[in-house]
Amino acid sequence: MTCRNMQRAAAALSLPGTSGIDANQSLLIAAVVEYSGAGMQRLVLAFINSMRALRHLAQHEKAVQQELILFILAIPLAAFIAPTGLSFLLLTGSVLFLIMIEVLNTGIEAACDAVSRDFHREIQIAKDCGSLAVLISIILVASVWLYTLWNVLFS
C-alpha cells in the first residue's frame, strides 16, 4: 500500500464532526491492512466502513438505538429462558435480523432523501416498503419470542 493509500485508509476511519480514531491509530490500522495482504485488506476496510456506519446509526437513529438496547437486553434474557442453544440463537438472531432490516431501511431512506426532498410517489413507495420490511421483522421477533415463552411456561 502506498503512502497515499495509507492516508486514504486512515481518513476513512473517522466521520466528519466526530472524534473518531486519532491519526496514529489510523496509520497503525492502515499498516496492519498493508501487511495482511490484498484479500484481507478488503475485509479490514469493509469492517472499518461497517463500524463507521454502526457508530453513525447508534448516534443519530432513534430506532436503531432502541433496537440495540433491545438486543443487549435480549442476550441475558434469552440465555435464561431458552431451553436449548438453538432456541437461544433463534431468540437473539431474530433481534439481529430486526436490526439488519432497520439498517437497510435507514439506507433506503437516506438514498431517497439524497435524490430529492420533494414529494415523489415512487420515493414514498420505496420508503413505505422499507417500513413494511421493519414491521414484518418486528412481527417475526414477537412470534419467535412468544412461541419460545409459551413453550417454556406451558410445557
Residue, then its C-alpha position, 0 to 999 in steps of 0.5 A: m500500500t502506498c503512502r497515499n493509500m495509507q492516508r486514504a485508509a486512515a481518513a476513512l476511519s473517522l466521520p466528519g464532526t466526530s472524534g473518531i480514531d486519532a491519526n496514529q491509530s489510523l496509520l497503525i490500522a492502515a499498516v496492519v491492512e498493508y501487511s495482511g495482504a490484498g484479500m484481507q485488506r478488503l475485509v479490514l476496510a469493509f469492517i472499518n466502513s461497517m463500524r463507521a456506519l454502526r457508530h453513525l446509526a447508534q448516534h443519530e437513529k432513534a430506532v436503531q438505538q432502541e433496537l440495540i438496547l433491545f438486543i443487549l437486553a435480549i442476550p441475558l434474557a434469552a440465555f435464561i429462558a431458552p431451553t436449548g442453544l438453538s432456541f437461544l440463537l433463534l431468540t437473539g438472531s431474530v433481534l439481529f435480523l430486526i436490526m439488519i432490516e432497520v439498517l437497510n431501511t435507514g439506507i433506503e431512506a437516506a438514498c431517497d432523501a439524497v435524490s430529492r426532498d420533494f414529494h415523489r410517489e415512487i420515493q414514498i413507495a420505496k420508503d413505505c416498503g422499507s417500513l413494511a420490511v421493519l414491521i414484518s421483522i418486528i412481527l417475526v421477533a414477537s412470534v419467535w419470542l412468544y412461541t419460545l415463552w409459551n413453550v417454556l411456561f406451558s410445557 
